[in-house]
Amino acid sequence: MSQLHTDPATGLPIPPQPYQQPTPQHAQTAQPIQPMIAGVPHGHIEQREHYIFTLPADLLPTTWATSGCSDADRTFALTLLSASEEESALRQAGQGGTFDAGQLGKQWMLASVFAIGGKYTGRNYDRIMKWLDDIGPRCRKLVDKAFTHLHNITEKQGEDFLAGMQRAGQ
């Protein structure tokens, strides 16, 4: 894997070039961005497709400066969830005897956070929740948007898929 470079002006990691923001329309051809992430168990990083996002500084709350987070913590990585991770989040959302669809979306997003500030999260719920609290409500919406962007299809993709439907036995 290539060495991760940082932008001298911001100190943030620069993804390997050429960089193309992944989109659902390019899901079949987009390559995951995989810079070095500290703390990942040996061989694990190659097993997880992940994408890097950077939160805009102007959307962070005023408390960001005193939160203990560094500027590098504006950068985070999300993975694509496996079927077992989706199922685990479904069980989490159904705890307490009632199903909460909002809680399911939150559990899916939490399971998708792979790294913060270039450091593997290890699915550490407390670390992820503190970071989500520190980034504030507007940036949490961006994390949700990034998760949704990676895990959903466009309306056209859905229509194209359904257009290929065939009746069984014909």
C-alpha positions in Angstrom: 0.0 0.0 0.0 1.2 3.5 -0.7 2.3 6.0 2.0 -0.5 8.4 3.0 0.4 12.0 2.3 -1.0 15.0 4.3 -1.9 18.4 3.0 0.6 20.9 4.6 -2.1 23.6 4.8 -4.7 21.6 6.7 -2.8 18.5 8.0 -5.6 16.3 6.7 -4.8 13.1 4.8 -4.8 13.3 1.0 -6.4 10.3 -0.7 -4.3 8.5 -3.3 -4.6 10.0 -6.8 -6.6 9.8 -8.9 -9.4 10.5 -6.5 -13.0 10.1 -7.6 -15.8 10.4 -5.1 -17.7 7.2 -5.3 -21.3 7.4 -6.4 -24.0 4.7 -6.5 -24.2 5.2 -10.3 -20.5 4.1 -10.5 -20.8 1.3 -7.9 -19.7 -1.4 -10.4 -16.5 0.6 -11.4 -15.6 2.8 -8.4 -12.5 1.7 -6.5 -12.4 2.1 -2.8 -10.0 4.7 -1.4 -7.7 2.8 1.0 -5.0 5.0 2.6 -3.1 3.6 5.6 -5.4 3.6 8.6 -3.6 3.1 11.9 -4.6 0.4 14.3 -6.2 -2.0 11.9 -5.4 -5.7 12.6 -2.9 -7.1 10.1 -4.6 -8.1 6.8 -8.0 -6.6 7.9 -7.8 -3.4 5.7 -7.7 -5.4 2.5 -10.9 -7.2 3.5 -13.0 -4.1 3.9 -14.0 -1.8 1.2 -14.1 1.7 2.6 -14.6 5.3 1.5 -13.1 8.5 2.9 -15.1 11.6 3.7 -14.1 15.0 5.2 -16.5 17.1 7.1 -16.4 20.9 6.2 -14.9 22.9 9.0 -17.6 25.6 8.7 -20.3 23.1 9.6 -18.7 22.0 12.9 -20.1 23.4 16.1 -18.2 26.1 18.0 -17.5 23.5 20.7 -15.3 21.5 18.2 -12.2 23.5 19.2 -12.5 22.4 22.8 -13.8 18.9 22.2 -10.3 17.2 22.3 -10.7 16.2 18.6 -8.0 17.2 16.1 -8.5 18.7 12.7 -7.7 15.2 11.3 -10.8 13.9 13.0 -12.9 15.7 10.4 -11.9 12.9 8.1 -13.7 9.5 8.5 -14.1 6.3 6.6 -17.3 4.2 6.1 -17.4 0.6 5.1 -20.1 -1.2 3.1 -22.0 -3.4 5.5 -22.1 -7.1 5.3 -25.4 -9.0 5.6 -24.4 -10.2 9.1 -23.7 -6.6 10.1 -27.1 -5.5 8.8 -28.7 -8.4 10.8 -26.9 -7.5 14.0 -28.0 -3.9 13.7 -31.6 -5.1 13.1 -31.4 -7.1 16.4 -30.0 -4.0 18.2 -32.9 -1.9 16.8 -35.4 -4.4 18.0 -34.2 -4.7 21.6 -36.8 -3.9 24.2 -39.6 -5.7 22.4 -40.5 -3.0 19.9 -39.0 -2.3 16.5 -37.7 1.3 15.8 -36.9 2.1 12.2 -35.1 5.2 13.1 -32.9 3.2 15.5 -32.2 0.7 12.8 -30.8 3.4 10.5 -28.7 4.7 13.3 -27.3 1.2 14.1 -26.5 0.7 10.5 -24.7 4.0 10.3 -22.7 3.2 13.5 -21.7 -0.2 12.2 -20.4 1.4 9.0 -17.9 3.9 10.7 -14.6 2.2 10.1 -12.1 5.0 10.9 -12.0 8.5 12.4 -9.0 10.7 11.8 -7.1 7.9 10.0 -7.4 5.5 13.0 -9.4 2.3 13.0 -12.4 2.5 15.3 -12.7 -1.2 15.9 -16.4 -0.7 16.1 -15.9 1.1 19.5 -19.4 2.4 20.2 -18.2 4.8 22.9 -15.5 6.3 20.6 -17.9 6.7 17.7 -20.7 8.2 19.8 -18.3 10.7 21.4 -17.1 11.7 17.9 -20.7 12.0 16.6 -21.5 14.2 19.6 -18.4 16.4 19.0 -19.1 16.9 15.3 -22.6 18.3 16.1 -26.0 17.9 14.5 -25.2 19.3 11.0 -22.2 17.1 10.5 -24.0 14.1 11.9 -26.5 14.7 9.0 -23.6 14.6 6.6 -22.4 11.2 8.1 -26.0 9.9 7.6 -26.0 11.2 4.1 -22.6 9.5 3.3 -23.9 6.2 4.7 -27.2 6.5 2.7 -25.2 7.4 -0.5 -23.0 4.3 -0.2 -25.8 1.9 0.7 -28.7 2.9 -1.6 -29.4 2.7 -5.3 -30.8 5.4 -7.6 -34.3 5.3 -8.7 -33.1 4.6 -12.3 -31.0 1.7 -11.1 -34.1 0.2 -9.4 -36.2 0.8 -12.4 -33.6 -0.8 -14.7 -33.4 -3.8 -12.4 -37.2 -4.3 -12.4 -37.4 -3.8 -16.1 -35.3 -7.0 -16.5 -37.9 -9.0 -14.5 -39.3 -12.2 -16.2 -42.3 -14.3 -15.3 -41.2 -17.7 -14.2 -41.9 -20.6 -16.6 -41.8 -18.5 -19.7 
